């Protein structure tokens, strides 16, 4: 189970990008710090009902509050200032419960202190959705590209046609 924790200010579009990327590539949940955005929750619920899966969007008042409930999960902070992902990927792939932390700030002291791993996807500036995508692709070793989403009403066939189940 991989839960993404998104810390910082997000526009609706940016939040949606984080959700859709996380969902499509195998995370089971994303948690945002701040007040609930019903539009975002409704959008993802509609997406789940059309395209399948059980991806969940949740909100927490603070990252400290959220992380207390995730004490059995490994906390991985994705930042350009960490250890190269390639150096730690074999070790990280052994963990099944992961909180993947992304922030809109370059460095967050509290997150630095509590993270089990501080991982750099690249040492160049990049967006949070890209770091999530690269991490999940490497973690699942490409298997996420063939994932099955249960109860999908829509399915894209091998020839590119969209099949709609009723």
C-alpha positions in Angstrom: 0.0 0.0 0.0 1.4 3.3 -1.0 -0.1 6.5 0.3 1.1 9.8 -1.1 1.2 12.8 1.3 1.1 16.1 -0.5 2.2 19.0 1.7 1.9 22.7 0.7 -0.4 24.9 -1.3 -2.0 23.4 -4.3 -4.2 24.8 -7.0 -7.1 22.6 -8.0 -5.4 21.6 -11.2 -2.1 20.8 -9.5 -4.0 18.7 -6.9 -5.8 16.9 -9.6 -2.6 16.1 -11.4 -1.1 14.6 -8.2 -4.3 12.5 -7.7 -4.6 11.2 -11.3 -0.9 10.4 -11.5 -0.8 8.6 -8.2 -4.0 6.6 -9.0 -3.0 5.6 -12.5 0.4 4.4 -11.4 -0.5 2.3 -8.4 -0.8 4.4 -5.2 -3.9 3.5 -3.2 -4.5 6.9 -1.6 -3.4 10.5 -1.5 -3.7 12.8 1.6 -3.5 16.5 1.3 -2.8 18.8 4.3 -5.5 21.4 4.7 -9.2 21.7 4.4 -11.3 19.3 2.4 -11.9 20.0 -1.3 -15.2 18.3 -2.1 -14.7 19.0 -5.9 -11.5 16.9 -5.9 -13.0 14.1 -3.9 -16.1 14.0 -6.2 -13.9 14.0 -9.3 -11.8 11.1 -8.2 -14.9 9.1 -7.0 -16.4 9.6 -10.5 -13.2 8.5 -12.1 -13.1 5.4 -9.9 -16.7 4.5 -10.9 -15.9 4.9 -14.6 -12.4 3.6 -14.8 -12.4 1.2 -11.8 -10.3 0.9 -8.7 -10.6 2.2 -5.1 -8.2 5.1 -5.1 -9.0 7.4 -2.1 -8.5 11.1 -1.5 -8.3 12.3 2.1 -7.3 15.4 4.0 -5.5 15.9 7.3 -5.1 19.0 9.5 -1.4 18.7 9.8 1.4 16.4 8.5 2.3 15.6 12.1 -1.3 14.4 12.8 -1.3 12.3 9.6 2.1 10.7 10.2 1.2 9.6 13.7 -1.4 7.3 12.2 1.1 6.0 9.6 3.8 5.0 12.1 4.2 1.4 10.7 4.8 2.7 7.2 8.2 3.7 5.8 8.3 7.4 5.1 10.0 8.4 1.9 10.5 12.1 1.1 10.9 12.8 -2.6 13.2 15.8 -3.0 16.0 16.8 -5.4 18.4 17.0 -2.4 18.3 13.3 -1.3 20.2 10.2 -2.0 19.9 9.0 -5.6 16.9 6.7 -6.0 19.0 4.2 -7.9 21.2 3.7 -4.8 18.3 2.8 -2.6 15.7 1.2 -5.0 16.6 -2.4 -4.2 16.1 -1.7 -0.5 13.0 0.4 -0.9 11.3 -2.3 -3.1 11.2 -4.6 -0.1 8.8 -2.4 1.8 5.0 -2.8 1.3 3.7 0.0 3.4 5.0 3.3 2.2 4.1 7.0 2.7 5.5 8.9 -0.2 5.9 12.6 0.8 6.0 15.4 -1.7 6.2 19.1 -0.8 5.9 22.4 -2.7 8.8 23.8 -0.7 12.4 22.8 -1.3 13.1 21.7 2.2 10.9 21.1 5.2 12.7 20.5 8.5 10.0 18.3 10.1 9.8 16.0 7.1 13.6 15.8 6.9 13.7 14.6 10.5 11.0 12.0 10.4 11.7 10.5 6.9 13.2 7.1 6.8 14.5 7.9 3.3 15.2 11.2 1.6 15.2 10.3 -2.1 16.2 12.3 -5.1 14.5 11.3 -8.3 16.7 13.8 -10.2 19.0 16.6 -9.0 17.2 19.0 -11.4 14.0 21.0 -10.8 10.9 18.9 -11.5 7.3 18.8 -10.6 5.8 16.7 -7.8 3.6 14.7 -10.2 6.7 13.7 -12.2 8.6 12.6 -9.1 5.6 10.4 -8.0 5.4 8.9 -11.5 9.1 8.0 -11.7 9.1 6.6 -8.2 6.0 4.4 -8.8 7.3 3.2 -12.1 10.6 2.2 -10.6 9.0 0.7 -7.5 6.7 -1.5 -9.5 9.3 -2.2 -12.1 6.9 -1.3 -14.9 4.2 -3.7 -13.7 1.9 -0.7 -13.0 1.5 -0.2 -16.7 -0.5 -3.4 -16.9 -2.5 -3.0 -13.7 -6.1 -4.2 -13.6 -8.6 -1.8 -12.1 -11.6 -3.7 -10.7 -15.2 -2.7 -11.6 -14.2 -0.5 -14.5 -17.1 0.7 -16.6 -14.7 2.0 -19.2 -11.8 0.0 -20.6 -9.4 0.8 -23.5 -8.8 -2.3 -25.6 -5.5 -3.2 -27.3 -6.6 -1.6 -30.6 -7.3 1.7 -28.8 -11.1 1.6 -28.8 -12.9 2.5 -25.6 -15.3 -0.2 -24.4 -18.1 0.9 -22.1 -19.7 -1.7 -19.9 -23.3 -1.1 -18.7 
